[in-house]
Amino acid sequence: MKRYVIFAGVNGAGKSTLYQTFLKYHQMPRINIDEILKTFGDWKITSDVMKVENGLFRN
């Protein structure tokens, strides 16, 4: 059975640090919307954010 761990929080809360120090070593994949948005859009534009999020959840 697949396991999912979801971290949510404001910028600078330590989500990426937690991944780097724990989950990475348990070979859990990571999806970071901020990194995806840098490639495909602008986080300040709501429609760009929605396009990225909708694409992630369809896959």
N, C-alpha and C positions, 0 to 999 in steps of 0.2 A: 504494500500500500504506500502511495506517495505521501510524504509529509511536507507540510508548508509551515514556514515560520515567517510571520509578517511583523515588521518593525515600522512604526509610524512616529513621527515627531518633527519638531521644528528644525530648521537648519542649525547645525552645530550641536545637536543633542547627543551625538555619539553613535548613530546608527551604523555608519560605515566602519567606525572603529570596532564596534562589537562584532561585526561580520569578520573583519580582518583578524581579530584575536581569537575567535571561537568557531564560527560556522565554516569558514574557509577550510579549516583542518578536518572538518567532517564531510568534506566534498559536497556541500550543499550549493546549488547554483544560486546566483544572485541576479535580481532584476532591479535596476536603479533608474527610476523614471527621469531623474535629473540628468543622468548621463545620456539617456536616449533623446531627451529634449534638446540637448546641446547639438546633437547631430541632425535632428529633424524639425526643429522649431524653436520657439521662444517661450519660456515658462511664464512670461508676462501676458501672453496672448491665450486667453481661455480656449479658443477653438483649437489651437495647436496642442494644448494639454489634453483636451478631450480626444483628439485624433490618435495621439500616442496611446492613451489609456485604453481606448476602444480596440486598437490593434493588438495590444498585449493580451487582453482578455479573450479575444477571438482565437488566438493561437493557443 
